[in-house]
Amino acid sequence: MEEQNGADLARRIRIAQLLDRHPKLDPAESAEVVDFLKTGSMIDIGMLRGDPAYRAKIEAIKAANHSEFRVGPLRSILIGLAIALPFLLLCWLIADWGA
């Protein structure tokens, strides 16, 4: 567990260093930041976004790569089902309970 936390810390520090140089990143470094923002832990992303020095840079990176952060059609359907199915199940249980 500590090893994973060390790896997360090292990755967050690496991304912070890249964000410090933000406008002058090569494509591989930009891809590394985008990958972190897509797959990194919410705590690590939140810690970076909570720092005023990085918030604007993260938003700029997200705006420049907006297509990377869009929700695709399949994922939209899955989210809709995850919301609708429990509601429909609850309605069915309530209707069945009254019968």
N, C-alpha and C positions, 0 to 999 in steps of 0.2 A: 504494500500500500504506500509506504513512504517513497519507494522507487517511482511509482506512478506520479505521486505528488511532485517529486523532484523533476520528472520529465515535463509535467504540466508547467511548473514554474520556469523551467528553462525555455520552453516554447513561448510562454507569455513574455519573458524577457526578450527573446529573439524578435517577437512581433513588435514589442515596444521600441526596440532599436530600429527596426524597419520603419515604424511610424515616425520616428524622429527625423528620418531622411525622406519622408513621404513623397514629395513631388519628384525626387530624383531616384526613383526605384527602377530597376530594369524589369522586363516582363516576368522573369522567373520569381523575383522578389514580390512583385505585385500579386502574382498567382499564389504565392505562399501566404500572403496576408488574406486574400480572398478565401483560401482554403481554411485558414484559421477561423475566419468569421462565419463560415458555413458549418464547420465540423468541430470547432473548439468547444470546451465546456462553457456553459452559460455563466458560470462564476468567473472564469477567466476573461471572457468577453465583457462581462459587466464591470469587472475591475478596471479594464482598460477604458471602457466607455465612461466610467465614472470620473476619470481623470480629465479635467478640462483641457489639458494640453493635447489629448488624443481624440476627444469626442468629435471635433470638427474634421479631423483627418479621417476618422473612420467613416463619418457620414459622406465625405468626399469620395472615398474609395467605393462605398456602396452605391453612390450616385453614378460614378463612372462605370461600374460593373452591374448595373441594375438587372440585367438579364440573368445574371448568376443567382440572384436572390429571389426571383419570381417563383411563385408556387405553380407547378405544372398541373395539367388537367387531371391526371390520375391522382395526384396528391389532393387536389381540390375535391374530387369525388370521395376519396377516403375520409377526408375531414368532414364532409357533409354527412356521410354515413355514420361516422363516430358520434356526431351530434344528433342525428335524426333517429337512429335505431334505439337508443335508450329511451328517448321520449316516446316513440311509438310503443315500445314494450311497456312502459309505465301506463300509457293510455289503455292498452289492451288489458293489463292487470286490473286497472280500476274498473273498466267495463265488465270484465269477467267476475270481479268481486261483487258487483251489484246484481248480477243475474241469478 
